[in-house]
Amino acid sequence: MGFWELVIIGVVALLVLGPERLPGALRSVHKTIRGVKQFGQQMQAELSENLRAHELHQKLKSAEEKGLTNLTADEQAALEELKQAAADVTAPLSTSKPSVHSEPKTPDEPKS
């Protein structure tokens, strides 16, 4: 939209809404536009992640069909990424065992 189109929209909004309600309407429109943009960014990030996971799955499937020998660089990288992800998941589980060290309780001194 050009400058003059925005001016015309602003004048019409001022005439329709009046000077009292125009600031609230502008805030509402701004909040709605911001929400739509955030939703679009979230959807784009989710689609990118899904596409990446699909590509990784295809590379791993191809590597498996080859019997994990004579792999291309992409297949090898996908296999290494899978190994790293598995290590990241299992490492916290093996090191997070709570250690219970209780100190012996000392008897309370009798009150006189």
C-alpha positions as CSV (number, residue, x, y, z in Angstrom):
1,M,0.0,0.0,0.0
2,G,1.2,3.5,-0.8
3,F,1.2,6.5,1.4
4,W,-1.9,8.1,0.0
5,E,-3.9,4.9,0.4
6,L,-2.9,4.8,4.1
7,V,-3.9,8.4,4.5
8,I,-7.4,7.7,3.0
9,I,-7.8,4.7,5.3
10,G,-6.8,6.8,8.3
11,V,-9.3,9.6,7.4
12,V,-12.1,7.1,6.8
13,A,-11.4,5.3,10.1
14,L,-11.3,8.7,11.9
15,L,-14.7,9.6,10.4
16,V,-16.3,6.3,11.2
17,L,-14.8,5.6,14.6
18,G,-14.2,9.1,15.9
19,P,-11.2,10.4,17.8
20,E,-12.2,8.6,21.0
21,R,-12.3,5.0,19.7
22,L,-9.6,5.3,17.0
23,P,-6.5,4.6,19.3
24,G,-8.2,1.5,20.8
25,A,-9.0,0.3,17.3
26,L,-5.5,0.8,16.1
27,R,-4.1,-1.1,19.1
28,S,-6.5,-3.9,18.4
29,V,-5.6,-4.1,14.7
30,H,-1.9,-4.0,15.6
31,K,-2.3,-6.8,18.1
32,T,-4.2,-8.9,15.6
33,I,-1.5,-8.4,12.9
34,R,1.2,-9.2,15.4
35,G,-0.6,-12.4,16.3
36,V,-1.0,-13.5,12.7
37,K,2.7,-12.8,12.0
38,Q,3.7,-14.9,15.1
39,F,1.4,-17.7,14.0
40,G,3.0,-17.6,10.5
41,Q,6.5,-17.7,11.9
42,Q,5.6,-20.7,14.2
43,M,4.0,-22.5,11.3
44,Q,7.1,-21.8,9.1
45,A,9.4,-23.1,11.8
46,E,7.3,-26.2,12.3
47,L,7.2,-27.0,8.6
48,S,10.9,-26.5,8.3
49,E,11.5,-28.9,11.2
50,N,9.2,-31.4,9.7
51,L,10.9,-31.1,6.3
52,R,14.3,-31.5,8.0
53,A,13.1,-34.6,9.8
54,H,11.7,-36.1,6.6
55,E,15.0,-35.5,4.8
56,L,16.9,-37.1,7.6
57,H,14.6,-40.1,7.6
58,Q,15.1,-40.5,3.9
59,K,18.9,-40.4,4.2
60,L,18.8,-42.9,7.1
61,K,16.5,-45.2,5.1
62,S,18.9,-45.0,2.2
63,A,21.8,-45.8,4.5
64,E,20.0,-48.8,5.9
65,E,19.3,-50.1,2.4
66,K,23.0,-50.0,1.7
67,G,23.7,-52.0,4.9
68,L,25.4,-49.0,6.5
69,T,28.4,-49.5,4.2
70,N,29.8,-47.3,1.4
71,L,27.7,-44.3,2.6
72,T,27.6,-40.9,1.0
73,A,28.7,-37.9,3.0
74,D,25.0,-36.9,3.5
75,E,24.1,-40.4,4.7
76,Q,27.1,-40.5,7.0
77,A,26.2,-37.1,8.4
78,A,22.6,-38.2,9.0
79,L,23.8,-41.3,10.8
80,E,26.1,-39.2,13.0
81,E,23.3,-36.8,13.8
82,L,21.1,-39.7,14.8
83,K,23.8,-41.1,17.1
84,Q,24.3,-37.7,18.7
85,A,20.6,-37.3,19.3
86,A,20.4,-40.7,20.9
87,A,23.4,-39.9,23.1
88,D,21.8,-36.6,24.1
89,V,18.6,-38.4,25.1
90,T,20.3,-41.2,27.1
91,A,23.0,-39.2,28.8
92,P,20.8,-37.2,31.1
93,L,18.9,-40.4,32.1
94,S,22.1,-42.2,33.1
95,T,23.6,-39.3,35.1
96,S,20.5,-38.0,36.8
97,K,20.2,-40.8,39.4
98,P,19.4,-39.0,42.6
99,S,22.0,-39.7,45.3
100,V,20.6,-39.9,48.7
101,H,23.0,-39.0,51.4
102,S,21.3,-38.6,54.7
103,E,23.3,-37.4,57.7
104,P,22.7,-39.2,60.9
105,K,20.2,-37.4,63.1
106,T,21.6,-36.1,66.3
107,P,19.3,-36.5,69.3
108,D,17.7,-33.3,70.4
109,E,19.0,-31.9,73.7
110,P,16.4,-32.2,76.5
111,K,15.0,-28.9,77.5
112,S,15.1,-28.1,81.2
